Amino acid sequence: MFVSVTYDLSSDDTFNKVREILIFYGFKEVLKNVFESESIRDNTLKKLKRDIDRVTDHFDKVRFYQYPYEELFAITMLEKKKWKRMLLK
């Protein structure tokens, strides 16, 4: 599955932690604050989201763009410490 991750984080410390987590999971930085992976599995993606959730706070925003997700395009957002998902055909 292809996944792109973008983020807007409230502190430099959180920025560094999220960046380290993404690199640990094999993501490559393609633009500032944009990482991509072409070969991440669903189980690994769940762990990644959990790890990011642990280091972020209420003011941080993270977005995952996934394709294919159940044969659809999915945008998963972390805003105000809550995950939301939008599915597009």
C-alpha positions in Angstrom: 0.0 0.0 0.0 1.2 3.5 -0.8 1.1 5.9 2.2 2.0 9.6 2.3 2.2 11.4 5.7 2.1 15.1 6.3 2.1 16.9 9.6 1.9 20.3 11.3 3.4 19.9 14.8 3.4 22.3 17.7 6.9 21.8 19.0 10.4 21.0 17.7 10.6 18.1 20.2 7.5 16.5 18.7 8.7 17.3 15.2 11.9 15.4 15.9 10.2 12.4 17.5 7.6 12.0 14.7 10.4 12.4 12.1 12.4 9.6 13.8 9.4 7.4 14.0 8.7 7.7 10.3 12.3 7.0 9.4 12.3 4.0 11.7 9.2 2.6 9.8 11.0 3.0 6.5 9.4 6.2 5.3 11.4 8.6 3.1 11.2 12.3 3.3 10.2 13.7 -0.1 9.4 17.3 0.9 9.6 19.2 4.1 7.1 17.6 6.5 6.1 15.0 3.8 7.1 11.4 4.0 6.2 8.5 1.7 6.3 4.7 1.7 5.3 2.5 -1.1 5.4 -0.8 0.8 3.9 -0.6 4.2 1.5 -3.2 5.5 -1.8 -2.7 7.4 -0.4 -4.1 10.7 2.7 -1.9 10.5 0.6 1.1 9.7 -1.6 0.6 12.8 1.6 0.4 15.0 2.9 3.6 13.3 -0.3 5.5 14.1 -0.2 4.3 17.7 3.5 5.4 18.0 2.7 8.8 16.5 -0.4 9.2 18.8 1.9 8.6 21.8 4.2 11.5 21.1 1.8 14.1 19.8 -0.5 16.5 21.7 -3.8 18.2 21.3 -2.4 20.9 19.0 -0.7 18.6 16.5 -2.1 17.6 13.2 -1.1 14.5 11.2 -2.6 13.2 7.9 -2.1 9.9 6.2 -3.0 9.5 2.5 -3.4 5.8 1.7 -4.1 4.0 -1.5 -5.5 1.4 -1.9 -7.5 1.1 1.3 -10.3 -1.4 0.7 -10.0 -0.4 -3.0 -10.6 3.2 -2.1 -8.5 6.3 -1.4 -8.3 7.0 2.4 -7.3 10.1 4.3 -6.8 9.5 8.0 -6.4 12.6 10.2 -5.2 13.1 13.7 -6.6 16.3 15.0 -7.2 17.3 18.7 -6.0 13.8 19.7 -8.7 12.1 17.7 -8.4 9.9 14.6 -10.9 10.4 11.8 -11.0 8.7 8.4 -12.5 9.8 5.1 -12.9 7.4 2.2 -13.0 8.5 -1.4 -14.0 6.6 -4.5 
